[in-house]
Amino acid sequence: MADQPPKTGRIVVGVDGSDVAKRALRWGVHYAGLTGGVVTAVTAWDFPAMHGARWMPPSSSDAAALEERSRRRLTEAVAEVQGAPGPVEIEAEVRYGTPARVLLDASEGASLLVVGSRGLGGVSGLLLGSVAQHCVQRAECPVVVIRGDG
């Protein structure tokens, strides 16, 4: 794969509002500036896992609230990283589904997928979170994993 040119100049970056996701977005924007690419910042929303016999399906207002919270988190992260609009175009997408599946779908045809090593969920002791691990193993484009520590 190293000897193949990128398919497009589209760089997909997973953003969940965590500090490492913002670092991944900064890296993606910097890389896009060097290569003339466009950044697609993507966040996923899904219904929280519920256990038990009394679980009721979520209402459409619950879905709208979850999607809006994700959209706000993404908008804030893009604004923080980008500051004033610069030379790199950043498209923001909010998609329904599990984070790993959403990122893999969004990265189809992209030249690069950028993710943080660990996001908001999971076990803090892991070196690589489940979403990053899933993307590294299954993406059809190169994946850059940005570490969370300095």
Solvent accessible surface area in square Angstrom, and as a share of the most:
residue,aa,sasa,rsa
1,M,131,0.59
2,A,111,0.86
3,D,131,0.68
4,Q,117,0.52
5,P,110,0.69
6,P,96,0.61
7,K,127,0.54
8,T,66,0.38
9,G,43,0.42
10,R,63,0.23
11,I,1,0.01
12,V,0,0.00
13,V,0,0.00
14,G,9,0.09
15,V,4,0.03
16,D,43,0.22
17,G,20,0.19
18,S,11,0.07
19,D,110,0.57
20,V,11,0.06
21,A,4,0.03
22,K,36,0.15
23,R,85,0.31
24,A,0,0.00
25,L,0,0.00
26,R,108,0.40
27,W,88,0.31
28,G,0,0.00
29,V,29,0.16
30,H,116,0.52
31,Y,74,0.28
32,A,1,0.00
33,G,47,0.45
34,L,129,0.64
35,T,78,0.46
36,G,69,0.66
37,G,7,0.07
38,V,45,0.26
39,V,0,0.00
40,T,1,0.01
41,A,0,0.00
42,V,0,0.00
43,T,7,0.04
44,A,23,0.18
45,W,26,0.09
46,D,54,0.28
47,F,61,0.25
48,P,83,0.52
49,A,88,0.68
50,M,118,0.53
51,H,169,0.75
52,G,62,0.59
53,A,112,0.86
54,R,217,0.79
55,W,115,0.40
56,M,148,0.66
57,P,97,0.61
58,P,48,0.30
59,S,57,0.37
60,S,97,0.62
61,S,77,0.50
62,D,66,0.34
63,A,23,0.18
64,A,60,0.46
65,A,63,0.49
66,L,26,0.13
67,E,54,0.24
68,E,84,0.38
69,R,121,0.44
70,S,7,0.05
71,R,102,0.37
72,R,122,0.44
73,R,77,0.28
74,L,3,0.01
75,T,79,0.46
76,E,104,0.47
77,A,1,0.00
78,V,20,0.11
79,A,59,0.46
80,E,98,0.44
81,V,25,0.14
82,Q,51,0.22
83,G,50,0.48
84,A,82,0.63
85,P,121,0.76
86,G,41,0.39
87,P,144,0.91
88,V,15,0.08
89,E,99,0.44
90,I,28,0.14
91,E,71,0.32
92,A,59,0.46
93,E,54,0.24
94,V,24,0.14
95,R,83,0.30
96,Y,127,0.48
97,G,14,0.14
98,T,73,0.42
99,P,65,0.41
100,A,14,0.11
101,R,119,0.44
102,V,7,0.04
103,L,11,0.05
104,L,10,0.05
105,D,61,0.31
106,A,3,0.02
107,S,4,0.03
108,E,103,0.46
109,G,35,0.34
110,A,1,0.01
111,S,17,0.11
112,L,15,0.07
113,L,0,0.00
114,V,0,0.00
115,V,5,0.03
116,G,14,0.13
117,S,11,0.07
118,R,56,0.20
119,G,35,0.34
120,L,112,0.56
121,G,55,0.53
122,G,75,0.72
123,V,100,0.58
124,S,97,0.63
125,G,67,0.64
126,L,86,0.43
127,L,167,0.83
128,L,55,0.28
129,G,12,0.12
130,S,88,0.57
131,V,49,0.28
132,A,4,0.03
133,Q,69,0.31
134,H,58,0.26
135,C,0,0.00
136,V,71,0.41
137,Q,112,0.50
138,R,131,0.48
139,A,24,0.18
140,E,120,0.54
141,C,9,0.05
142,P,66,0.41
143,V,37,0.21
144,V,39,0.22
145,V,48,0.28
146,I,20,0.10
147,R,159,0.58
148,G,45,0.43
149,D,77,0.40
150,G,117,1.13
